[in-house]
Amino acid sequence: MGYGLIKAMGNKAELITLGVLELHKYTDHYLKLQKIFECVVRLVDSYHPDELAIEAPFYGKNVQSMLKLGRAQGVAMAAALSRSVPIFEYAPLRIKQAITGSGSASKEQVAMMLKQMLKLKEVPTYLDATDGLAAAFCHFLQSQKVNVASGPKSWKEFISKNPGRVKR
């Protein structure tokens, strides 16, 4: 499981930390779920994020893999919610599109774009870490679009907020 934390300052973002939780050493699936929960709680308690962005479940051919992934995502969300951190989900295609402009981009392409956009010295070693970072950066980009679009809803509202810009 990869994770990435960014700090948003206006229209700029900077990397706080990223990493991976290595779960392959555990054979028991329930122990893996416990480790995911503990890791997310530890990250939330350490960094106090305002929001959590997560990759939404995607559809695959292997039902057992999908079930395990859904449980893992659910545990990560429950950990954040246990600390009152709101959750935002983004489809994998949407994340890739937000970062690279293409929904079919490879993990390597996403990692390279994140390196450039966040001015990282090098591409992170683990692509799972950049997956987590990509979800966070996608959320940052989506939040920017919402803020940009928060102008007046009508001409009447514009005129009332900008009386000096209207000639009569």
N, C-alpha and C positions, 0 to 999 in steps of 0.2 A: 504494500500500500504506500503510495507516494503522497506527500503533502508539501505545500508551499504557502508561506505567509508573506503578504506584502503590506506595505504601509501606503495608504492613499493620502496625498497632500494636494488638494485641489485637482488639477488635471495631470498630476504626475504621480507615479507609483515607484516605490523602491522595494527591493527584496529585503525581507527581514531574515528569513531562514527557509530552507527546504531540506527534504530528506526522505528516507524511506523507512518503513517499518518492515523489517525482514521477518516474514512469517513462515518461510519454507522450512525452517528448522523445527517447527511444531507439527506433529502429525495429527493431533486431535483438533478437529474443526472447531469445537466449542472453546478450546483454549485459544485458538486464533481469534475468535470473536472477542474473548475477554481481553486479549492483548490490544486489539483495535480500540475497544472502548477505553482502556486505560491510557493508551497513547493520545487519543483525541482529548480526553479529559485533562491530561497533563499539558498538552499544547494550549488548550483553552485557559487553564489556570495560570500558565506561564506568560502567555502573550495577551490575554484578554481581548480577543478579536471582537469586532462589532457584528460580523456576519460570517457565515460559512458557505462557501460555494462548493458544490459537489457535482461530479459527472452523473447525469441521470442514467438509470439502467438502460442498456441497449439490448436488442433482441439477437439471440444467437441460436445456433442449432442444438447445442448441448444443454438440455434442460437442467441437468444436475449442476453444471457450471453456473448457469443463470441463477439457480436457487441459492447457491453459495455466495455469489456476488451480491444478490439482493439482500441476503442476511448481513453481509459485511457492511454494505452501505447503510442498512437500517441501524446497525449498531453504532456506526460513526455518527449518524444523525441523532440517535438517542443520546449519545454522549454530549454532543453540542447542545441539544435541547435541555439536558439535565442542568446546564449552566445558563439557560435562557438565551442562547445564541440562535438567532434566526437562520433558517436554511434557505438557500437558493440553488435550484437544480438547473443544469444546462446539458443538453444533448451533446454527445461526443462530436457530432457533425458541426454543431453551433460553436463549440469551443474551438475546433480547428479553423473554422471559417473566420471567427473573430480574431484569431492570432495570425493566421497566414493568408486569409482571403480565399482559401480553398477548403471545402469540407472533406476533401479526399487527401489532405496532406498527411505525410508520414510523421511518426513520432520524432524522427530526426529533424524534419523541417520545422515542426513546432518548437523543438528545443533551440534550433538556430535562431528563429525569430524572437523567442523569449530572451535569448542572449543579447540580441541587438536592442530590443525595446527596453529592457531593464538594465542595459549597459553592464552585463556580467563580464567578468574577466575571461571566463571559459564556459563551455557548454557543460552543464552538470553531468556527472558520470552516469547516474541512474536515470533512465528515461521515465520510470515510474514517478520520480520526484518532479520531473518537468510536467507530467500529466497533472499532478496536484497543483503545481504552480500555474499551469495553463487555465485550470478552472477558476482559480483566484483572479488571474489577470483578465479573463473573459468577463467575470463579474464586474471588475473595475471598469472595463470598457463599456459594458452595458449601463452601469451607473452613470457614466459620463454622458451617454446619450440621453438619459432621463433628465439629467441636470440641464443639458443644453436646450432641451425642448420645453423647459419650464417657463417660457415667455408668456405674454398675454394671450388669453383665449379668444379675444374679440377686439375689434377696432375701438369699441366703447371703453374697454378696459385699458387698452394702449393709451388712448387720449387722456383718460383720468390719471394714469401714472406718468404721463409725459406732456403736461400742458404747454411747456415751453417749446416743444417741437411741432406744435400745430399752428399753422397760419390761418387766420380768419379773414 
